[in-house]
Amino acid sequence: KIGGAVVRNRMKRRFRALAREIVPAKGFAGADHVMIGRAKGIEREFGLLRSELAQALDRLRK
């Protein structure tokens, strides 16, 4: 569990935005995609989170 409600909700909003942007193109159809937020995730730049998620999904495809 990370931070208070404000921090958790901000992280959820960031994850939703990433999911809408990246998962349709690089995700797996018919599969659930689970993202777990860590404490430092809220401080990371959104572009960095985007590239890390894309790389993680690319690694799973191999």
Contact map, one row per residue, 1 for C-alpha under 8 A:
11100000000000000000000000000000000000000000000000000000000000
11110011000000000000000000000000000011100000000000000000000000
11111111000000000000000000000000000000100000000000000000000000
01111111000000000000000000000000000000000000000000000000000000
00111111100000000000000000000000000000000000000000000000000000
00111111110000000000000000000000000000000000000000000000000000
01111111111000000000000000000000000000000100000000000000000000
01111111111100000000000000000000000000000000000000000000000000
00001111111110000000000000000000000000000000000000000000000000
00000111111111000000000000000000000000000100000000000000000000
00000011111111100000000000000000000010001100000000000000000000
00000001111111110000000000000000000000000000000000000000000000
00000000111111111000000000000000000000000000000000000000000000
00000000011111111100000000000000000000000000010000000000000000
00000000001111111110000000000000001000000000000000000000000000
00000000000111111111000000000000000000000000000000000000000000
00000000000011111111100000000000000000000000000000000000000000
00000000000001111111111000000000000000000000000001001000000000
00000000000000111111111100000000000000000000000000000000000000
00000000000000011111111100000000000000000000000000000000000000
00000000000000001111111110000000000000000000000000000000000000
00000000000000000111111111100000000000000000000001001100000000
00000000000000000111111111110000000000000000000000000000000000
00000000000000000011111111110000000000000000000000000000000000
00000000000000000000111111100000000000000000000000000000000000
00000000000000000000011111110000000000000000000000000100110000
00000000000000000000011111111000100000000000000000000000100000
00000000000000000000001101111110000000000000000000000000000000
00000000000000000000000000111110000000000000000000000000000000
00000000000000000000000000011111000000000000000000000000000000
00000000000000000000000000011111100000000000000000000000000000
00000000000000000000000000000111110000000000000000000000000000
00000000000000000000000000100011111000000000000000000000000000
00000000000000000000000000000001111100000000000000000000000000
00000000000000100000000000000000111110000000000000000000000000
00000000000000000000000000000000011111000000000000000000000000
01000000001000000000000000000000001111101000000000000000000000
01000000000000000000000000000000000111111100000000000000000000
01100000000000000000000000000000000011111100000000000000000000
00000000000000000000000000000000000001111111000000000000000000
00000000001000000000000000000000000011111111000010000000000000
00000010011000000000000000000000000001111111000000000000000000
00000000000000000000000000000000000000011111100000000000000000
00000000000000000000000000000000000000011111110110000000000000
00000000000000000000000000000000000000000011111110000000000000
00000000000001000000000000000000000000000001111111000000000000
00000000000000000000000000000000000000000000111111100000000000
00000000000000000000000000000000000000000001111111110000000000
00000000000000000000000000000000000000001001111111111000000000
00000000000000000100010000000000000000000000011111111100000000
00000000000000000000000000000000000000000000001111111110000000
00000000000000000000000000000000000000000000000111111111000000
00000000000000000100010000000000000000000000000011111111100000
00000000000000000000010001000000000000000000000001111111110000
00000000000000000000000000000000000000000000000000111111111000
00000000000000000000000000000000000000000000000000011111111100
00000000000000000000000001100000000000000000000000001111111110
00000000000000000000000001000000000000000000000000000111111111
00000000000000000000000000000000000000000000000000000011111111
00000000000000000000000000000000000000000000000000000001111111
00000000000000000000000000000000000000000000000000000000111111
00000000000000000000000000000000000000000000000000000000011111
